[in-house]
Amino acid sequence: MKRWTTGEVSKQRNISIRTLRYYDQINLLTPSFKDESGKRFYSEEDLFKLEKIIILKSLSLPLEDIHNLLDKLSYKQVLTSHYNYLQEQLSKLQTSIANTTTLINMVDLKEDLSWEHVSELVKLSQSKAKNWIDYFQDDEKAFLQKVIPSLSHNDEITHQYILLLKQIESYICQDIQAESVQGIQIAGKLMELSEVIFQGDDDLIDRFWEVRNLPHEDTGLYPISKEVLEFVERCIDYASSKKTGH
């Protein structure tokens, strides 16, 4: 039967000899074997016990609680607890990444972003208002959540929409009308993106646009000004009329 010295265990698991000796002193983990000279050795069972201790410590449990749990939990139960903990940490990290991505995209949209604007959007994201996705059927929700651009996403479609929104706001500031060459160009890009996103489902496009026009307090969608939304409607209507000759 293979046995390991304190030094070997310390090296293999990157745990200090001092820590292993302390575990021995408090009867948390005592080597099972001792040779004639008094040298201590760990068994394989001891090392599995050490693995349980390491995992439970990573869950921020105090040594006293670990001592009480150690013989009551199997190695698989400890691993399962660690897995659940890691999943929780992953969820928090993903939320943090999404929030940071949102702020980056917000800065891209508005270079003069005010703290009041940031605070409003943070409150909106934390509110319990009806989410925009709830306005759609169950079979549409998964599809829409996957394809609709969001400031929390870092994909090419979202970046294209951000650029279009900034361009529209610039045109509005320059008093360039939606019924113009520039407006037709904007309409063409928007319709191309919509075709990619909604895969030609005109009914779904129309219903999403209806939700997009609702107050952002009711949908949780990023607030777009009334002027921008009106510009979009007008430029698309104008481009369509020019295309059909009406």
Secondary structure as a PSIPRED ss2 file (coil, helix, strand):
# PSIPRED VFORMAT (PSIPRED V4.0)

   1 M C   1.000  0.000  0.000
   2 K C   1.000  0.000  0.000
   3 R C   1.000  0.000  0.000
   4 W E   0.000  0.000  1.000
   5 T E   0.000  0.000  1.000
   6 T H   0.000  1.000  0.000
   7 G H   0.000  1.000  0.000
   8 E H   0.000  1.000  0.000
   9 V H   0.000  1.000  0.000
  10 S H   0.000  1.000  0.000
  11 K H   0.000  1.000  0.000
  12 Q H   0.000  1.000  0.000
  13 R H   0.000  1.000  0.000
  14 N C   1.000  0.000  0.000
  15 I C   1.000  0.000  0.000
  16 S C   1.000  0.000  0.000
  17 I H   0.000  1.000  0.000
  18 R H   0.000  1.000  0.000
  19 T H   0.000  1.000  0.000
  20 L H   0.000  1.000  0.000
  21 R H   0.000  1.000  0.000
  22 Y H   0.000  1.000  0.000
  23 Y H   0.000  1.000  0.000
  24 D H   0.000  1.000  0.000
  25 Q H   0.000  1.000  0.000
  26 I C   1.000  0.000  0.000
  27 N C   1.000  0.000  0.000
  28 L C   1.000  0.000  0.000
  29 L C   1.000  0.000  0.000
  30 T C   1.000  0.000  0.000
  31 P C   1.000  0.000  0.000
  32 S C   1.000  0.000  0.000
  33 F E   0.000  0.000  1.000
  34 K E   0.000  0.000  1.000
  35 D C   1.000  0.000  0.000
  36 E C   1.000  0.000  0.000
  37 S C   1.000  0.000  0.000
  38 G C   1.000  0.000  0.000
  39 K C   1.000  0.000  0.000
  40 R E   0.000  0.000  1.000
  41 F E   0.000  0.000  1.000
  42 Y E   0.000  0.000  1.000
  43 S C   1.000  0.000  0.000
  44 E H   0.000  1.000  0.000
  45 E H   0.000  1.000  0.000
  46 D H   0.000  1.000  0.000
  47 L H   0.000  1.000  0.000
  48 F H   0.000  1.000  0.000
  49 K H   0.000  1.000  0.000
  50 L H   0.000  1.000  0.000
  51 E H   0.000  1.000  0.000
  52 K H   0.000  1.000  0.000
  53 I H   0.000  1.000  0.000
  54 I H   0.000  1.000  0.000
  55 I H   0.000  1.000  0.000
  56 L H   0.000  1.000  0.000
  57 K H   0.000  1.000  0.000
  58 S H   0.000  1.000  0.000
  59 L C   1.000  0.000  0.000
  60 S C   1.000  0.000  0.000
  61 L C   1.000  0.000  0.000
  62 P C   1.000  0.000  0.000
  63 L H   0.000  1.000  0.000
  64 E H   0.000  1.000  0.000
  65 D H   0.000  1.000  0.000
  66 I H   0.000  1.000  0.000
  67 H H   0.000  1.000  0.000
  68 N H   0.000  1.000  0.000
  69 L H   0.000  1.000  0.000
  70 L C   1.000  0.000  0.000
  71 D C   1.000  0.000  0.000
  72 K C   1.000  0.000  0.000
  73 L C   1.000  0.000  0.000
  74 S C   1.000  0.000  0.000
  75 Y H   0.000  1.000  0.000
  76 K H   0.000  1.000  0.000
  77 Q H   0.000  1.000  0.000
  78 V H   0.000  1.000  0.000
  79 L H   0.000  1.000  0.000
  80 T H   0.000  1.000  0.000
  81 S H   0.000  1.000  0.000
  82 H H   0.000  1.000  0.000
  83 Y H   0.000  1.000  0.000
  84 N H   0.000  1.000  0.000
  85 Y H   0.000  1.000  0.000
  86 L H   0.000  1.000  0.000
  87 Q H   0.000  1.000  0.000
  88 E H   0.000  1.000  0.000
  89 Q H   0.000  1.000  0.000
  90 L H   0.000  1.000  0.000
  91 S H   0.000  1.000  0.000
  92 K H   0.000  1.000  0.000
  93 L H   0.000  1.000  0.000
  94 Q H   0.000  1.000  0.000
  95 T H   0.000  1.000  0.000
  96 S H   0.000  1.000  0.000
  97 I H   0.000  1.000  0.000
  98 A H   0.000  1.000  0.000
  99 N H   0.000  1.000  0.000
 100 T H   0.000  1.000  0.000
 101 T H   0.000  1.000  0.000
 102 T H   0.000  1.000  0.000
 103 L H   0.000  1.000  0.000
 104 I H   0.000  1.000  0.000
 105 N H   0.000  1.000  0.000
 106 M H   0.000  1.000  0.000
 107 V H   0.000  1.000  0.000
 108 D H   0.000  1.000  0.000
 109 L H   0.000  1.000  0.000
 110 K C   1.000  0.000  0.000
 111 E C   1.000  0.000  0.000
 112 D C   1.000  0.000  0.000
 113 L C   1.000  0.000  0.000
 114 S C   1.000  0.000  0.000
 115 W H   0.000  1.000  0.000
 116 E H   0.000  1.000  0.000
 117 H H   0.000  1.000  0.000
 118 V H   0.000  1.000  0.000
 119 S H   0.000  1.000  0.000
 120 E H   0.000  1.000  0.000
 121 L H   0.000  1.000  0.000
 122 V H   0.000  1.000  0.000
 123 K H   0.000  1.000  0.000
 124 L H   0.000  1.000  0.000
 125 S H   0.000  1.000  0.000
 126 Q H   0.000  1.000  0.000
 127 S C   1.000  0.000  0.000
 128 K C   1.000  0.000  0.000
 129 A C   1.000  0.000  0.000
 130 K C   1.000  0.000  0.000
 131 N C   1.000  0.000  0.000
 132 W H   0.000  1.000  0.000
 133 I H   0.000  1.000  0.000
 134 D H   0.000  1.000  0.000
 135 Y H   0.000  1.000  0.000
 136 F C   1.000  0.000  0.000
 137 Q C   1.000  0.000  0.000
 138 D H   0.000  1.000  0.000
 139 D H   0.000  1.000  0.000
 140 E H   0.000  1.000  0.000
 141 K H   0.000  1.000  0.000
 142 A H   0.000  1.000  0.000
 143 F H   0.000  1.000  0.000
 144 L H   0.000  1.000  0.000
 145 Q H   0.000  1.000  0.000
 146 K H   0.000  1.000  0.000
 147 V H   0.000  1.000  0.000
 148 I C   1.000  0.000  0.000
 149 P C   1.000  0.000  0.000
 150 S C   1.000  0.000  0.000
 151 L C   1.000  0.000  0.000
 152 S C   1.000  0.000  0.000
 153 H C   1.000  0.000  0.000
 154 N C   1.000  0.000  0.000
 155 D C   1.000  0.000  0.000
 156 E H   0.000  1.000  0.000
 157 I H   0.000  1.000  0.000
 158 T H   0.000  1.000  0.000
 159 H H   0.000  1.000  0.000
 160 Q H   0.000  1.000  0.000
 161 Y H   0.000  1.000  0.000
 162 I H   0.000  1.000  0.000
 163 L H   0.000  1.000  0.000
 164 L H   0.000  1.000  0.000
 165 L H   0.000  1.000  0.000
 166 K H   0.000  1.000  0.000
 167 Q H   0.000  1.000  0.000
 168 I H   0.000  1.000  0.000
 169 E H   0.000  1.000  0.000
 170 S H   0.000  1.000  0.000
 171 Y H   0.000  1.000  0.000
 172 I H   0.000  1.000  0.000
 173 C H   0.000  1.000  0.000
 174 Q C   1.000  0.000  0.000
 175 D C   1.000  0.000  0.000
 176 I C   1.000  0.000  0.000
 177 Q C   1.000  0.000  0.000
 178 A C   1.000  0.000  0.000
 179 E C   1.000  0.000  0.000
 180 S C   1.000  0.000  0.000
 181 V H   0.000  1.000  0.000
 182 Q H   0.000  1.000  0.000
 183 G H   0.000  1.000  0.000
 184 I H   0.000  1.000  0.000
 185 Q H   0.000  1.000  0.000
 186 I H   0.000  1.000  0.000
 187 A H   0.000  1.000  0.000
 188 G H   0.000  1.000  0.000
 189 K H   0.000  1.000  0.000
 190 L H   0.000  1.000  0.000
 191 M H   0.000  1.000  0.000
 192 E H   0.000  1.000  0.000
 193 L H   0.000  1.000  0.000
 194 S H   0.000  1.000  0.000
 195 E H   0.000  1.000  0.000
 196 V H   0.000  1.000  0.000
 197 I H   0.000  1.000  0.000
 198 F H   0.000  1.000  0.000
 199 Q C   1.000  0.000  0.000
 200 G C   1.000  0.000  0.000
 201 D C   1.000  0.000  0.000
 202 D H   0.000  1.000  0.000
 203 D H   0.000  1.000  0.000
 204 L H   0.000  1.000  0.000
 205 I H   0.000  1.000  0.000
 206 D H   0.000  1.000  0.000
 207 R H   0.000  1.000  0.000
 208 F H   0.000  1.000  0.000
 209 W H   0.000  1.000  0.000
 210 E H   0.000  1.000  0.000
 211 V H   0.000  1.000  0.000
 212 R H   0.000  1.000  0.000
 213 N C   1.000  0.000  0.000
 214 L C   1.000  0.000  0.000
 215 P C   1.000  0.000  0.000
 216 H H   0.000  1.000  0.000
 217 E H   0.000  1.000  0.000
 218 D H   0.000  1.000  0.000
 219 T H   0.000  1.000  0.000
 220 G C   1.000  0.000  0.000
 221 L C   1.000  0.000  0.000
 222 Y C   1.000  0.000  0.000
 223 P C   1.000  0.000  0.000
 224 I C   1.000  0.000  0.000
 225 S C   1.000  0.000  0.000
 226 K H   0.000  1.000  0.000
 227 E H   0.000  1.000  0.000
 228 V H   0.000  1.000  0.000
 229 L H   0.000  1.000  0.000
 230 E H   0.000  1.000  0.000
 231 F H   0.000  1.000  0.000
 232 V H   0.000  1.000  0.000
 233 E H   0.000  1.000  0.000
 234 R H   0.000  1.000  0.000
 235 C H   0.000  1.000  0.000
 236 I H   0.000  1.000  0.000
 237 D H   0.000  1.000  0.000
 238 Y H   0.000  1.000  0.000
 239 A H   0.000  1.000  0.000
 240 S H   0.000  1.000  0.000
 241 S H   0.000  1.000  0.000
 242 K H   0.000  1.000  0.000
 243 K H   0.000  1.000  0.000
 244 T H   0.000  1.000  0.000
 245 G C   1.000  0.000  0.000
 246 H C   1.000  0.000  0.000
